[in-house]
């Protein structure tokens, strides 16, 4: 399984960006997928997740709730992260990830632990 994230860039505070992540393979629909980020000098942290199947359940970190929206398009094997009202503290490398254990009931959309990671895409928010 390979994940490829893109869509990062430089944006001013208050602006918006949409990240995309394409997941290879024919089992995308069985993965809970999510986004994590790592700011300079900090540990990687969870941002948002969406459950396998139709994506009826989502979960967000408190720091992004109300500003970011995660969605998925199973026909395109793609998960999106729409980021609005961006703040300088959102500056980080953003990684997409997939968890195949939710399907088996071992994890949930709120407790996803990735089995697969993509390479990151850098988001820089200027003040």
Secondary structure, DSSP 8 states (H G I E B T S, - for coil): --EEEE--EEEETT--EEEEEEE-SS-GGG-EEEEEEE-TTS--EEEEEE-STT---EEE-TTTTTTEEEEEEGGGTEEEEEE-S--GGG-EEEEEEEESSGGGTSS-TTS---SEE-B-EEEEEE-
